Amino acid sequence: MDAVLSASGVTVRYAGHAAVESVTMSLAASELTALMGPNGAGKSTLLNALAGLLPHEGTVSCCGRIRTAPFPGLALVPQRARIRTGLPLSASQVVATACLHPRKWWSRPDRHQRGHIADAMGTLGIARLANTPFRTLSGGQAQRVLLARALVQRPAVLLLDEPYAGLDAEGTSVLNACLARLADSGTAVLAAVHDPAVAREVFQRVILLNKGVVAEGAPGEVLDAAALGGGGAAPGAAARTAA
């Protein structure tokens, strides 16, 4: 499959120390990929670098174009803890910010955009929260609002940072169904995931990260090898040694 997102030699440094080092990877259309690794492995840093939110070495291309700034075909859903919740916005208003023109911040969504907003919130089961202040939502509810905001953008590539954090059983089921629909529509998804059971059940591929890419391949191959060998890759998985 042709890659809709490619990274080559991506390195992010903080105070001279590499948080992510020499990451080369790609995502194909309709592919659900879990990004896994221990705490401090660089998962959030890599997602932010791919989204163009952090300076980095190396190159990132999206839909065949080298990305030099945040790219309209790519959306990132961050962890809720990283979102400022002090603004008095309702859940639907947070979703609607996806429609704001960067040079016309005072503009309002048009009729078609309002339809997309309603559809996204309905898909994620949060239509009833439309008028609820965002800052009062639970972690799982807020995560679904932020995902709805990303869906309104209709991205070719969707990056998710810990999307399952704080979700109850209903929220997990809704998210799983949403990811399946995204894959059916051709969207490539890369999600930071902690739970191996979720990776095996929902995702088609795993990238195991520990600053660099340690292994990638089918979830069973990568995760079984990691459990047996402390992070190595089983035969059939593409293994790399982290620098």
Buried (B, 14 or more C-beta within 10 A) or exposed (E): EEBBBBBEEBBBBEEEEBBBBBBBBBBBBBBBBBBBBEEEBBBBBBBBBBBBEBEBBBBBBBBEEEBEEEBEBBBBBBBBEEBEBEEEBBBBBBBBEBBBEEEEEEEEBEEEBBEBBBBBBEBBBBBEBBEBBBBEBEEBBBBBBBBBBBBBBBBBBBBBBBBBBBBEEEBBEBBBEBBEEBBEEEBBBBBBBBEBEBBBEBBBBBBBBBBBBBBBBBBBBBBBBBEEEEBBBBEEBEBBEBE
